[in-house]
Amino acid sequence: MLAPMETSEAALLGREWTALHRDCEASERSALWIKLAAVALTAVAVALNFDAVLAIVLVGVLWVQEAVVRTGQARLVDRLLRVEAVLRDVAAAPRAACQLYSDWLATRPGALGLLAEYLAAAVRPTVAFPYAVLVVLLWALAVIE
């Protein structure tokens, strides 16, 4: 039987897991909306004959924005995995609940490290698609004209 502190800690960890999971799913939806915005932007740019360079820059901005969202999501997933590990053995890590920001602050990279995280997120295939395709499409249409 768990001691009262362990039971309370497990309850806090369970609530934290639920909140983190909900936020991870919200990040996923946000990323999909950003992708949809990039596709819509490209369609409008092509239909209205926008300047290709401007359209490519705007699609690039959306690509970077998704990379930022995915980097934040990755941090939430890291914390989720730590919470799950602690939930497997609450007694081994007492008072581990509700430490998302403390954990992140303890491992926060400098400005260059943060930029590297964003770049790493941006080049992941699940992020890069459809942006790379849209940029190539816009560039090809610009060259044809």
Secondary structure, DSSP 4 states (H G I P E B T S, - for coil): ---HHHHHHHHHHHHHHHHHHHHHHHHHHHHHHHHHHHHHHHHHHHHTT--HHHHHHHHHHHHHHHHHHHHHHHHHHHHHHHHHHHHHTGGGSTT-SS-HHHHHHHH---HHHHHHHHHHHHHSHHHHHHHHHHHHHHHHHHHH-
